[in-house]
Amino acid sequence: RQATWRDTVKISDIKESGERIENGGWVDDIPGLPGLRLKVRGVGCEAYRDLEGRLIDAIPRQDRARGISRETAEGIASRCLHEIALMDWDGLTGEDGTPLGYNPETAHMLLTDRLFQNFRAGVIWAAERVGRL
């Protein structure tokens, strides 16, 4: 069947926003984290790619040749998410309902502690989508 104008996508509709990828943007409606909004840079931003590349390059060549272990890859991703991607949050509270403002120590714990893997997955989800919103 031949495509009609209703079946087409404008090239501008699929172009990602470079500004949001590099400078960050707010993302909400994160699966599994109702009420939470995250300000993130895109995983494809230059700073993320640069840090990821430096961390991979720091792995001894013989270890890289055999393949990076899952643990090492997760450590690299966690550091990139913490230092580059995650910038702020809104809607996160303590057990007593008191709003928790963004701080690097809490962010690090939430991104690296396996008990908070849903938060980490939410940050990844948001960082993969920030340029497309």
Sequence and secondary structure as in RCSB ss.txt:
>XXXX:A:sequence
RQATWRDTVKISDIKESGERIENGGWVDDIPGLPGLRLKVRGVGCEAYRDLEGRLIDAIPRQDRARGISRETAEG
IASRCLHEIALMDWDGLTGEDGTPLGYNPETAHMLLTDRLFQNFRAGVIWAAERVGRL
>XXXX:A:secstr
    GGG   HHHH   HHHHHH EEE   TT TT EEEE  TTSHHHHHHHHHHHHTS HHHHHH   HHHHHH
HHHHHIIIIIEEEEES B TTS B    HHHHHHHHH GGGHHHHHHHHHHHHHGGG 
